[in-house]
Amino acid sequence: MQPSRIQGFTLIEVIVVIVLVGLIVSYVAPQMLGRADEAKQKAAELQLQQVSNAIEVFQFEVGRYPKTLSELIRKPEQTTGWQGPYLKQARQLQDPWQRELVYRYPGEHGTFDLFSLGADGQPQGDGDAADITNWH
């Protein structure tokens, strides 16, 4: 009878696998992170459309534009015609970076301005830091 030999990986094989995984991660991770930023920008654009639509419905039913975005969720006192809430959750009033959307009525670019300050939270900017607006 032959003695059984326990087989496993050699140290060299383990090191080679770790190096290969490291190379793959170093290549894939930056591309995936870039896509995450793109996804947040697209989510912010869609969110602005949704909130803009809610503002327009509010105006149609109440006869005026909201003074603040919170009026889309909670009925303002002494307001007639309000049939909301026009948005289900207050977090819909935050951009994907967890900052409040900026609402101005009257607007400088249209009847009302609605925008996110983008990834950096500062006005203007380029790329990921660009503002996302309801005007173009």
Phi, psi and omega in degrees: 000133182272140177292138179284142181251126179281125181258146179201191179267145175278164179300321180298317181296318179296317179297318180298316179297317179298317179297317179297316177298318178300318178296317180296314180297319181293336178273317186280320186304311180299325179291321179291322178295321177297323179289327178297319178295319177297319180296320179294321178296316179296319177299320179295319178299314180295322179296318179297322177297316181296313181292322177300317178297319179297321178297318180294320178295317176305311181299318181296317184279322185269331180095006176207163176278152179295147175284323177224160179293336180296338178293345177284341184252318181242135182296125175291147179297147177054041177244129177256152178088351182291122180237025182286194010286147182271343172229148185280325187224148178296333181291347174290348178266007176248144178283175181298347178263013176067031175246149181297140172293150179262127181235131177228126174224124359289154183271163176271337185248354181185194179303318175218152176251134177223126182203162173247144179278005176079192187298325184272348179072014181244149177300144178068209182107168181235161176060231181295336182271000182292146174291148174248124190233166174269004172240162183230000000 
